[in-house]
Amino acid sequence: MKLSLLFLCLSLSLSLAAQRSSNDLNGTWTFAIDPLKVGETNQWFDISFPADKFDKVNVPHCFSVDQRYAFYTGTAWYFRKFKATAPKGQHVWLKFDAVFYKAKVWLNGKRVAQHEGGYTPFETDVTSFLQQDNILAVQVNNEWDTTTLPGAKTSVLYEPANASQVYPWINYGGITRPVQLLTMPAVDISNAKITTNPDLEKGSAVVQINAFIRNSTAEEVITPVDAVVYQEKNILQRLRFKQQPVTIKPGETKLVMLSATLPAKQVKLWSQDAPELYRAEISCGMDTFTTRFGIRKVEVRGTSLLLNGIPIKMAGGNRPLDYPGVGSMDPMTVLEKDMLLMKRGSMELSRISHYPVSADLLNKADELGLLIIAEAGNWQMTPKQMSDSMMRHKYRSQMQEMIAHDWNHPSVIAYSLGNEFQAQKEEGKAWVRDMRTFVRNIDSTRLITFASNTVQSSLLKKPEEEASQYVDFISTNIYGNHLKALQHIHELYPEKPVYISEFGWRTDQVASEENRIVLFKKAMADIRQCSYIIGASVWTFNDYLSRFPGSAADGSRPWGLVTLDRKERGLYKVWQEEMSPAVLAITGKQGNTITIRLTVRKDFPGYPLNAYNLLCNGENLPVKYLKPGEFQEWTIDLKEGKAITALMKPGGYTILEKILE
């Protein structure tokens, strides 16, 4: 009995020792700028180099906003000492969530990694380089040129020479996202992709798991792979997948596919007002990989965008990564505030950034029911750059890293292949055609688009003259003459939905905020005449800093509904009312009693209300299920001659406040 117990304890201890674990390397590092770029030549990465004498910084760190090196552009170095060894039978991986823009990494004097791309994660196996006491050196460079993504343009005739040398946001340099040491079993699950296919009639859903099993040993391995999925709100109802054995050669990564059907009683669809989330636990030998996912169906049918079979038309916002004192690091305090402001502004369908965003942002989007169009890299690349094989390789690399990072987030419904490039040129058309094929070979479950500023040109007479012929829905950046531009796009592509990926007005280029509100309402009147519009995303949600020609004297580009430090401008409140999916009005009045009507918009934005509430003079009034065009009425008593109302989404998000009297 004692022997059996001892064997059990020993087995448990070995099992626990082999499980994956993570140790963050955030916190205090030493740092130095290297403007003359002598660090590598002089071997600053060597273990004998006295880096302890450099300045102290806290990682994640953005040297561009550190007042000691404010807006520095060039090479810089980070150093960190730590204790760690690789447990027997396990491998240790060094992971960076993002380093802007180029990185070289040395561990104990040996080069272990090199990466280009400022917003995507990368990792490397450092098992054989670890010692008891370790020294990590990271060289970072945030310069841009005509070979970086994003970057400067090669020579073009359509804009001033100085504008082609920069891109319009700050090149915030540094180790801007977390750093971790990941200890993994020698045979582990390097990644997993979850796809779902709900049957909207039967209510069931097929869940497919693609698990990437990695063998870091020197021997062939046969191991079982299995999985279980469950709803986060109901962990007791679990769906187990049939175990599948896999044989993996030394150094090989093999794809294993598992599939099972969730019965209707266990299916809760993810949507903007009911963001139901599931969790998958995938096991392979001693390793368990856990990820969240959602069950939802996104499709284009004619000129409509459907979520779970229901047509949706939604507002959105572009959110440049910029906040005073932190630059592009996006701490949770800023991120959570912004996501709530966007949710309360009904900004629920957004091409949110010109570059890959963090896992934290996508996790919040998953939880809040925000739909995201993910974009990587191609900001106004020239025809010469788009046809350059090296640039295409860099773009594919960054796009692949973004997709592998984002693909389990239900919030991500589409991929954008770039922004404002010359889509009417042959090089632009070839770019969209080729990159669409590339993306679909990695992930065929998302829609494809790109943000065009040429599709609205009156010079285009045929759909084959512009790259939008290859996308699932048109995305267009429009600044003025909205109705004319939209009607022209629809004439070119009458069978495709249209998403306005950018529209807006700079505060310093209008007479006043009141004038900006007038222009916005005029644009909304134009948009509401176009039944094929599926979304309209403001440029921008927030102000941001820039060195692009034409920026304000304080270095900002003040396009935002909110300022750089997130103070709401007058347009934000008007935006809330205009982009609410429903309107409130008085339809009758008798003495101190009024009848109020809540009507769901049937033009734009447009989608059903489900489980909403109307707060009126402190009383909660449940809203029944209402489709676009339907309404509900209540008779209420005024308090002090008025009714203070607030329309609330499921989750308690106030999207419309109005005083009726």
N, C-alpha and C positions, 0 to 999 in steps of 0.2 A: 504493500500500500504506500509506504514512504517512498519507495523507488518510483512508483507510478506518478506520485505527486511531484517528485523532484524532476522527472522527465517532462511533466506538463509545464512546470514553471520554467524549465530551461527552454522548451519549445516556444513558450509565450515570449520569453525574453529575447530569443533570437528573432522571432517574428516582428516584435516591436522595434528591434534594432534595425531591421531591414526596411521599415516603412519610410516613406518620403517625409522630409521635414524641411523647413526653411529658416534661415537666420538672416535678418536684414543687416545690411552694411551701411544703413543711413546713420546720420549723426555727424560727429566731428571728423573732418578730414583736414589735411593741410593743402594749400593752394598757392599757385603763382602764375602770373601771366608770363608769356614768353614771346614778346613782340618781335624779337630778332630771330626767332625760330632756331635757337641753339640747343634746346633741351635734348632733342634726340641725338644730335651729333655729340653732345657732351655727356650722353648716357645718364640723364636724370632718372631713368628707370632702373638703374643699377642699385642693388641692395645696399651698397656702401654710400650712396648719395645722401647727403644730410638734409633731407626734405623737412625734418622736424623744425627747421628754422623759419619755414615759410609761414604765411598767415593761416589762421584757423577759420574754417567755414563749416556750415552745416549743410549736409547733403540730404535731400535734394537741394541744389544750389543753382542759382542763375547769376553768373558773374556780371551780366549786363545791368542788373539792378542793384548789385552790391556797390555802395557808394565809393568804395576804394578803387573800383575798376569800371565805373559807370559807362555803359554803352561801348565798352571795349570790343573791338573786332580783331580777331587774330587767333593765335595759338595760346592755350593755357594748359596747366597741369594740375591734377588732383592726386593726392597720396593718402593711403590708409593702411595702418597696421592692424592685423587681427590674428587671432589664434584659431586654427582649424586644421583637422586632418581628415582624410577620407577613411571612414569606417571600412573594415574588411568586407568585401563583397558588395560594396556600394560605389556609386560615382557621384561626384560633386560638380555641379554646374554653377557658373557665375552668370547672373542675369541682370541686364540693365533694361529698365522699362523704357527709357529714352535718354539719349545724349544728343545735344544739338551742336554741330551738325555731323562732323566727322569725328571718329574716335579710334584711337589705338590703345590697346590694353596690354600691360605687362604684369606678370605675377612672379615675384621673386627673381626679377631680372630677365624673364623669358617672355617673348611676345606670345600672347594667347588668343588675341582677337583683334579684328579690324572691322569697322562698320561705317557705312555712310547712310544717312537718313536721320533727320532730327526728331521724328515723332513715332518711330516704330521700335518695338523691343527686339533685343538680340541676346543670345546666350551662348556660352562655350563651355566645353568639358575641361575642368581644371584639375581633375583627379591626380594626374601624374605630376602636377606642378606644386601641389600643396606640401607645406612643411608644418612643423609645430607652430613656428612664428612666421607670419607671412607679411609681405609688403606688396601692396597693390598700387600701381601707377597707371593713370589714365591721361592720355593726351587728348585734348579736345580742340577742335577748330570750328569757328562759327562764321567763317568767311563765305561769301557767295561769289559765284562767277558764272560764266555761260555753261558750265558743266554740272552745276548743282541743281537739286530739285527741292524746293523752288530756287530760282536764281535769276541772274541777269539774262538779258536777251542777246542773241547774236544780232548783227546789224539789220535794222528794219527801216522802212521808209515811212511808215504810218504814224510815227510819234517822234518827239524830240529826242536827241541823242542822250541827254541826261536821264530821261525817264527809262530808257532801255537798260540802264546800268544797275538798277535796283529793283526790289520787289516791295510792295507797299505795306509791310509790317516789320516790326523790329526783329532782327536775327538774334533773339534771346539765347545766348550761349550758356552751356554748362551741362552738368549732370542734372537734368531738370525733373526727372522722375526717379522712383526708388531703385535701389540696388539690393540684390539678394544673393545669398548662397543657397542653392537647392541641393539637398542630399537625397539621392534617389537609389532604389535598388538597381543592380546592374542590368536587369531586364525591367524596363519601365514603360509607361504610357507617356509618350512625349507630347501628344495632343489628342484631342478627340473632337469630332464634328457631329453635332446632333441635327438631324433634319426631321421635320414632322409633316405629315400630310393628313389633315383632318377631313373626314367625310362629313360635309355640312348637312347632309340629309339624314344620315344614320346617327350622327353624333359621336362616332368613334374616331380614332386617329391612329395612323401608323407612325411609329417612332423608329427611326433608323439611326444607329450609332456607328460611326466610322472611327475606329480606334487605331492610332498609329503606335505600334508596339516596337520598341527600340531595344536591340540586343547589343550592349556595350561590352560583352564578354568576348573571350577568344574561342568560344566553343559554340556549336550549334545547340539551340535550346528548343525544347517542346514544352509549351505552357498553356494552361487553359485561360480563356478570356470569358468573363461574364459581366453582367450589369444588372442594375435595378434602377427604376425611376419612380419618383413619387412627387406629388404636389407639395410645395413648401408649407402650405397651410394644413395639410393632412398627411403627415408622414407615415401613418399606419396603413394607408392603402397603397400598396407597392405592386409594381409590375416587374416580375423577374424575367430576364431574357435567358434563352437556352444557351448553356455553356458551349463554347466552341474552342477546340484545341488549335494551336498554331505552331508551326515549325519555323524558326528564324535562324538564319545563318549568322556567323560572327560579324559584327559591325553593321548588320542590316536593320532597316526599319521597314516593317511590313504592315500593310493596311488590313485590318480585320473588320468585317461588317456584321453587325448584329441587328435584328429587326424583330419587332413585336407590335401587336395591336392593343392600344388602350381601349377598353370598353367605354361606351358612352357615359356610364355613371362616374367614370374617373376622369373625364375630359372637361377641362375648364379653359375656354379660349382666351388668349391674350388679346387685349384691345386697349384703345386709349382711355376708356373709362373703367375697364376691368382688367388691369395688367396682371393676370394670373401667371405665376411662375412655378416651374418644376425644377427638380434637381436630379441629375444622373450621377450614379456612382458606378464607375467602371473598374473592374478588378482584373489584374493579370499577375498571377503568382503572388508575390508579396507587396505589389504596388496597387494603390487605389487612386484613381483620378476622379475628381469631383468637379462638376460644372453645372451652371444654371442654364435653363432654356425656357422657351415658351411655345405654346401650340397656337398657331395662327396661319391664316391663308391670305396671302397678298397677291392680287392679280390685276391685270389691265384687261378690260373688256370694252371694246370700242373706244370712246373718249372718256371712260370712267375708270377710276381707281377704286378697287373693292378691297375691303378688309373683312375677312370672314363672310364674304358674300354680300356685304352691305356697301353701297357707294359712299365714299367719304370725300369731302372737300375741306381742307384745313389751312389755317394760317401757320406760319413758321418764322424762324429767326436765324440770322447768321451771327455767330458768336465768336469773334476773334479772341484768341487767348491773350488777354492783357489785363493786368490789374496792378495798381500802384504798389511798388515795393516787392512784388513777386513775379512780375513779367508773365511768362508763359507756364509757370509751375502749377497753377490751378489747384491750390489747396482746398480741402473739403469745405472750409468755411466760406470760400468764394463760390465754389461749385454748387453747393446746396442752395445758397441764396439765389444764384442765377437760374438754376433749374426751376425753383419755385416761382420766380418772377415770370419765367417763360410759360410755365404751366398755367399760372393765373392770367396770363395774357393770351391763352388759347394757342400758343405757339407749339403745335403738336405734330407738324410735318416740316422738318428742317433739313436743308443741306447746311449743317451746322458750322462747318469749318472747311477751309481750303486744304486741310491736312488731317492725317489720322489723329483721333482723340484718345484720351486715356480710358482704361478699363473702369475707373471710377465714374467717369461721365456716362459711359454706356450702361453701367450698373444702375445709376440713378434714372436714366432714360427708361430702362426696363421696368423699374419700380413705379415710375410716374406715368407710364403709358405714352411716352414721346416717340414718334416715328422719325428715324434718322436716315438721311442719305449720306453715306460715307464717301469721302473724296480723298485722293492721294496725289500730291505731286505736281501735276501739270497745270501751273498757273501761267497762262499767256505764253506758253512756249511758242517759238517761231517755227515756221515750216522747216527751216534748216535743222533745228533741234529735234523736231518730231520725226525726221527722216534719218537722224543719226543713230547708228546701231548701238553706240555706247550709251546714249541717253535713253534709248528704248530699254536697254538692259537694266539700267538704274531704276527706271520707272517700274518695270515689271517686278524687280526685287522688292521695292518699297510697297507696291500694291499687294504682292503676295504676302508680305509680312503683315500688312494691315488686315487682309482678309482672314488669315489664320488666327489673328488676334480677336477679330470681331464676329466670327461666323456663328457663334452660339447665342448672340444677343438678339432677342426677338424685336428689339427696337430698330435694328438695322434692316431696312426693307429694300434698299437699292444701293448700287455703287455708281458714283460719278467718275467719269474718265478724264475730267479736267474742267478748267474754267477759262472762258474767254480766249481761246486760241483761234487761229484762222481756219474755221471749220468749212469755209467755202473753197479752200485750196485743196489740191489733190493730196498734199501731205496730211492735211487735217482729216480728210475723209478716210485715208488709209489708216491713220492713227485710230480712229474710232472703230473702224471695221476690225482691225487686228487686235486691239486691246479688248474689245468686246469678246472675241473668241478666246483670248487668253484668260480673261476673268471667268468666263463661263466654264472653262475647263477646270478651274479651281472650285468654283461655287456657282452652280446653275440654278440655285433657289432664289436668287435676288434679281430684281429688275435692273436694267442698265440705262444710264442717261449720261449727259454731260451738260454743263452750263454754257449755253451759246449766247454770244452777243452779235452773231451774224445772221441767225435764222430769220430775224425780223426785217432784214434788209429788203427794200423794194426792188433791188437789183436781181434778186432770186426769183425765177419764174417757174422752176420745176423742182420737185422734191429731190431729184438725184443730184442737184447742184450743191447740196449741203449735207454735212455729216449726220444731221438729225435723222436721216433716212434709216440709220442703223439702230436707233434706240427704241426702248419700250415706251417711253414718254418723253416729250420735249421739255427741256429745261431752258429757260431764257432769262437773261438779265435785261430789264427794261427800265430806262430812266427818261420818262416823258412820252407823250403820245401813246399812252397805253392801249387804248381801244384800237387805234389804227394798226399798231404793231401786232396785237393779238389776233385781229381779224386776218392780217396777212399770213401769219403763221398757220392759222386754221385753214386758209385757202390752200397753202402748200401741203399740209398734212391733215386732211379732214378726218382721218381715221385714228388720230393719236391724241391722247390727253396732253394738256399743257400745264406745266408747273412754272410759276414765276419764281425763279431761284434768287433773284435780287430785284428790289425796287426800293426807293427811298430818296431822302433829301438831306443834305448837310445843313446843319443849323447855321453855319456862317455863310451860306450861299442863298439864303432866303431872307426876306425882310424881317421876319419874327417867327416865334414858335406858333403863333396864331396863323400865320401865312402857311407854315408847314402843315398844319392841321387841315387847312382848306385844300391844299394840294393832295393830301392823303385821301380826304373824302372824295375828291374828284376821281382819283385813281380807283377807289373802291367802287364808285358808280360805274366806271368803265368795266372793271373786272366782273361785276354782277350782271353785265349784259352778255357774258360769254359762258355758256353752259359747259364748255369743254375744259374750263379751268379746274384743276384738282388741288392747287395749293398756291400760296403767295407768301414769300419769305422776305421779311424786311432786311434791308442792308442799312444799318446793322442793329442788333440788339443793344450792344454797348459800344461806346467810343473806344478808340485804340490809338496807340502811338505809331508814328511812321516817319521815315526819312524820304518818302516818295515826294517828288516835286508837287507843289500845290497844297501841302499840309499846312495847318494853321500855325501861327507864330509860336504857339506853345508846344509844337511838335505833335499835336493830335490830329486825328481825322474825326470830327464830331458829327458822325452820322447817327448816333445811337438814340434809341428810345430812352436809354439811361446813360448817364455820364460815365466817365472812366472809373469813378469811385462808386458807381451804381446808385446815384440819385435819380429818381424818376423825373423825366421831363413831361411837359404837358401832353405830348403826343401819346405817351404810354397809356394814360387813362382813356383817351379817345380810342386808341387801338383796342383796348380791352372791350369797349362797348361795340365797336365795329366788327371785331373778330369773335364776339360771343356767338355761339350757335343758335341763340334765341334772343328775342326782343321782348321788352316789357312795356305795357301801355295801359292807360285807364280807358275802359270802354263804357263805363257808366258811373254816375254819381248821384246820390240822394242824401241830402243832409250831411251827416258826418260819416256816411258809408259810401265806399267806392267798390266798383268791380274792376279787378285788374286781370289782364290777359297776358299769358306767356305763350308766345308763338315761336315755333321752331322755324328758322330761316329755310327757305327752299331754293335760294340762289347760292350765295357764298358768304361765309362758310356753310357747310351743310352736312349734317349727320344726325342720327336719332339721339334723343335724350333717354338715358336708361339709368334709373336710380338716382336722379338729381333731386335736389331739395331747394325750395324757395324760402328764405328767411325773411319774414315780414313783421316789422315792429316787435322783434324778439320771438315771434312764433314760428315754429318750423312747419312748413307746408310741403308734404311729399308731392313730387311731380310724377305722374304716371308715365308709362312708356309713350313717347311721342315721336312720330316720324316727321321728316321735313314737311312743312306746310300745316301741320296739326297744331292745336292749341289747347290750353287748359285755363279755366277761369276760377277765381275765388272772389267772394264778397267779404270785405274786411272793414273794420272800424278804424278811422283815422285817429292818430294820437298827435295832439297839438296841431291838427290840421294837415298832417302829412303821413305818408307811409314810407318808412325806410326799408328798402329791399336789398337782398343779396342772393344771387343765383349761385348755387354751390354744386360743384361736381362731386361724384363719388370720391371719398377720401377727404372731403372737407375743403376743397380748393375753391375759393371765391373768384369767379370769373367775370361777374357783372354786379356792380353796385349802382343803385339808382334811387333817388328820392322822388316819390310820386305825390302830387298834391293838386 
